[in-house]
Amino acid sequence: MKPELVCPAGTPTALRAAIEAGADAVYCGFRDETNARNFPGLNFSPKELEDSVRFAHRNKAKVLVAINTFARPGGADLWRSAIDRAAAAGADAVILADLGLLEYAARHHPDLRLHLSVQAAAATPEAIDFYVSAFSVKRVVLPRVLSVEEIATLQRAIGVETEAFVFGGLCPMAEGRCSLSSYATGRSPNLSGVCSPPEHVRYQDGPQGCSATLAGFTIDQFPIGEQPGYPTLCKGRFLIEDKAGYWFEDPVSLNASELVDQLIRAGVSALKIEGRQRGRAYVTKVVKAFRNLVDALSSGAGVRPTAEALSGLVEGGRQTTGAYRKQWK
């Protein structure tokens, strides 16, 4: 069966670009901390979501609304309201991680399709079966810690759709458990929907090059002529025992285009592209490349884009197949 191509939409313009480029579904979020890409200039108002859903449905595409942060104690009304607004707009599904929000959505919107966010980190048959039996979850977005072989084994043990990331940014391999940004800035992807918020980012030029800081912490130093990266703690370069290195995670991006056929054989129902904070040009190019790839694999003919063909679109110019080909356990 041909997998669904699920593509990012940080703005209404990007949503239209993704659908016009061949997306089967797009995922987006509201303009608040209920979604994990809560950056200035991104996301949707309720009216923009309603208009976008109508546009998508006219073009036979789906809209999935990410409400994938964790509700604050005593402040869950904002998250419940987001679920209500997504349902009222005609969204095809909501993407949730918080147990209380899953219960709320299942009870108050029984006809609304529920997808389990990667933030929930469900990677075993027992965990997935719990979400399916308790909340009637229809799809699980798989954590980026599984090899292709592990996904195939998992798929045989569960009775629910799965969605796997195939392109875009990588987070440290402990989905939904980021504490580093919160430690430095008081705001994190899990609660505030923003990693390394831009108001805490500073670049300082000096005689040796450029220093990138986050909330006063020096995250990296770049020699003259090297392009400075965005200062996220997990991808910072630090000096430990006189040795400099990326001690949490290398600043590389996922490109699993050459493994798509294996993921399909493993039983994955949907392929997910990351990048809601990227522009329309990125969305168009990446979606078209994966649309062509999926169609070529399904038909058994045509030219297939390789990992190298997409290399110019990865952040930082470096790419990896991540855990899909992992050698460690």
Stockholm file with secondary structure:
# STOCKHOLM 1.0

chainA/1-329         MKPELVCPAGTPTALRAAIEAGADAVYCGFRDETNARNFPGLNFSPKELEDSVRFAHRNKAKVLVAINTFARPGGADLWRSAIDRAAAAGADAVILADLGLLEYAARHHPDLRLHLSVQAAAATPEAIDFYVSAFSVKRVVLPRVLSVEEIATLQRAIGVETEAFVFGGLCPMAEGRCSLSSYATGRSPNLSGVCSPPEHVRYQDGPQGCSATLAGFTIDQFPIGEQPGYPTLCKGRFLIEDKAGYWFEDPVSLNASELVDQLIRAGVSALKIEGRQRGRAYVTKVVKAFRNLVDALSSGAGVRPTAEALSGLVEGGRQTTGAYRKQWK
#=GR chainA/1-329 SS CCCEEEEECSSHHHHHHHHHTTCSEEEECBSSTTSSCCCTTCSBCHHHHHHHHHHHHHTTCEEEEEECSCCCTTCTHHHHHHHHHHHHTTCSEEEECCHHHHHHHHHHCTTSCEEECGGGCCCSHHHHHHHHHHHCCCEEECCTTCCHHHHHHHHHHCCSEEEEEEEEECCCSSTTCCCHHHHHHSCCTTTTSCSSCGGGEEEEEETTEEEEEETTEEEEEEETTSCCCCCCGGGCCEEETTEEECSSCCSCEEECGGGHHHHHHHTCCEEEECCTTSCHHHHHHHHHHHHHHHHHHHHTCSCCCCTGGGGGGSGGGCEECGGGGCCCC
#=GC SS_cons         CCCEEEEECSSHHHHHHHHHTTCSEEEECBSSTTSSCCCTTCSBCHHHHHHHHHHHHHTTCEEEEEECSCCCTTCTHHHHHHHHHHHHTTCSEEEECCHHHHHHHHHHCTTSCEEECGGGCCCSHHHHHHHHHHHCCCEEECCTTCCHHHHHHHHHHCCSEEEEEEEEECCCSSTTCCCHHHHHHSCCTTTTSCSSCGGGEEEEEETTEEEEEETTEEEEEEETTSCCCCCCGGGCCEEETTEEECSSCCSCEEECGGGHHHHHHHTCCEEEECCTTSCHHHHHHHHHHHHHHHHHHHHTCSCCCCTGGGGGGSGGGCEECGGGGCCCC
//
